[in-house]
Amino acid sequence: MENKNSTESSEEIVKQRGIVSNQLTEDGITNECLGKDHIGVDIISVKPEELYQAISTLRGYGFNYLQCQGGYDEGPGKCLVSFYHLISLDDFQGINKTKEIRVKVFLNRDSDLSVPSLYKIFKGSDWQERETYDMFGINFADHPNPTRLLMPEDWRGWPLRKDYIQPDFYELQDAY
């Protein structure tokens, strides 16, 4: 009887995880299903060291367009998150065939804030990763041009972090 219950509970877990999360697990990529967002898109979480392999595999599944990459801060003392929204269009005329998946990487702000760059998979990630670096300080390993995008090169800190303290200074302007 206990074996039947454990089999049923593992079947329930498989159903709750979603098709893409289960397929990634079968392909040997550790991930965690975070449920669905407000419009029903599956959200999965992967560890930073598994991100490149997970995204490569998702591209093989047909998620061939990186619609958005960005970051956010969960709050002081909490994680920084790098997120990816991938879509696939089986038929550009049939919007009903659009597939979407969201992938998140949670980074402990007190440790290594580095994830692999997806530039080799999606060239469009170039400026998106630079902006995430510029605003949150998340480093993208192997990025071809890891420089600030919005802030001056000598800017200190990461302006969109919730624990960011704005510098108290005034620029002196030349009066002409």
C-alpha positions in Angstrom: 0.0 0.0 0.0 2.8 2.4 0.8 4.5 1.8 -2.6 1.2 2.7 -4.3 1.0 6.0 -2.4 4.6 6.8 -3.1 4.0 6.0 -6.8 0.9 8.2 -6.9 2.8 11.1 -5.2 5.7 10.9 -7.7 3.1 10.9 -10.5 1.5 14.0 -9.0 4.9 15.7 -8.8 5.4 14.9 -12.5 2.0 16.4 -13.4 2.6 19.5 -11.2 6.1 20.1 -12.8 4.9 20.7 -16.3 6.0 19.2 -19.6 9.1 21.3 -20.1 10.4 20.9 -16.6 9.9 17.1 -16.8 11.6 16.9 -20.1 14.6 18.8 -18.8 14.8 16.5 -15.8 14.7 13.4 -18.2 17.6 15.0 -20.1 19.6 15.3 -17.0 19.2 19.0 -16.3 18.3 19.7 -12.7 15.6 22.3 -12.4 12.8 23.3 -10.1 9.3 24.1 -11.3 8.0 27.4 -9.8 4.5 27.0 -11.2 2.9 29.3 -13.7 2.8 33.1 -13.9 -0.3 35.3 -14.1 -0.9 34.4 -17.8 -0.2 30.7 -17.4 3.4 30.5 -18.6 5.5 27.8 -16.9 8.4 29.2 -14.8 11.4 27.0 -14.0 14.5 27.7 -11.9 18.0 26.4 -12.7 21.3 26.8 -10.9 23.8 29.2 -12.5 26.2 26.3 -13.6 23.3 24.6 -15.4 21.9 27.7 -17.2 23.9 27.4 -20.5 23.0 23.7 -20.9 19.4 24.3 -19.9 19.0 27.2 -22.4 20.8 25.2 -25.2 18.4 22.3 -24.5 15.4 24.5 -24.6 16.5 25.9 -27.9 16.7 22.3 -29.1 13.1 21.9 -27.9 12.1 24.7 -30.2 12.3 27.8 -28.0 14.2 29.7 -30.6 13.8 33.3 -29.5 15.0 35.1 -26.4 12.2 37.6 -26.0 13.6 39.1 -22.8 16.5 38.8 -20.4 16.6 40.9 -17.3 17.2 41.0 -13.6 15.5 42.0 -10.4 16.3 42.3 -6.7 14.1 40.4 -4.2 15.1 42.8 -1.4 18.0 43.6 1.0 19.6 40.4 2.1 17.7 38.4 -0.4 18.6 37.0 -3.8 19.3 38.7 -7.1 17.5 37.1 -10.0 18.5 36.8 -13.6 15.4 35.8 -15.7 14.9 34.7 -19.3 11.7 34.6 -21.3 11.9 32.2 -24.3 9.3 31.8 -27.0 8.8 29.6 -30.0 6.5 30.2 -32.9 5.7 27.0 -34.8 3.7 28.9 -37.4 4.1 32.7 -37.6 0.6 33.0 -38.9 -1.0 31.0 -36.0 -0.6 32.9 -32.7 -2.3 30.0 -30.9 0.8 27.9 -31.5 3.1 30.1 -29.5 5.0 28.3 -26.8 6.6 30.2 -23.9 8.8 29.4 -20.9 10.4 31.5 -18.2 13.7 30.5 -16.7 15.1 32.1 -13.5 18.5 31.9 -11.8 18.5 32.9 -8.2 21.9 34.3 -7.0 22.9 34.8 -3.4 24.0 38.5 -3.2 26.8 37.6 -0.8 28.4 35.1 -3.1 29.4 34.8 -6.7 27.0 36.8 -8.9 28.0 35.2 -12.1 26.0 33.3 -14.8 27.1 32.2 -18.2 26.4 34.6 -21.1 23.9 33.4 -23.6 25.5 35.4 -26.4 26.7 32.3 -28.2 23.1 31.0 -28.3 21.2 34.2 -28.7 23.0 37.2 -30.1 20.2 39.4 -28.9 21.2 38.9 -25.3 24.2 41.2 -25.8 22.6 44.5 -24.6 20.1 42.9 -22.3 22.9 41.2 -20.3 24.9 44.4 -20.3 21.9 46.3 -18.9 21.4 43.6 -16.2 25.1 43.9 -15.3 24.9 47.7 -15.2 21.9 47.9 -13.0 22.3 44.9 -10.7 25.9 43.8 -10.9 25.2 40.3 -12.2 28.2 39.2 -14.2 27.8 37.3 -17.5 30.8 35.0 -18.0 32.2 34.9 -21.6 30.2 38.0 -22.6 32.0 39.6 -25.6 31.8 43.2 -24.3 31.2 43.2 -20.5 31.0 47.0 -20.1 28.5 49.3 -18.6 25.6 50.3 -20.9 23.6 53.0 -19.2 25.9 54.3 -16.4 29.3 56.0 -16.8 32.2 53.5 -16.7 33.4 55.0 -13.4 30.0 54.7 -11.7 30.2 52.9 -8.3 27.4 50.5 -7.3 24.3 49.0 -8.9 21.5 51.5 -9.0 18.5 49.1 -9.2 19.5 47.1 -6.2 17.1 47.7 -3.3 20.0 48.2 -0.9 21.7 50.8 -3.2 22.6 54.0 -1.5 22.6 57.0 -3.8 25.9 58.9 -3.6 25.6 62.3 -2.0 27.4 64.6 -4.4 26.9 67.5 -6.6 28.5 67.9 -10.0 30.2 71.2 -10.6 29.2 72.7 -13.9 31.2 75.1 -15.9 29.4 78.4 -16.1 29.5 79.8 -19.6 
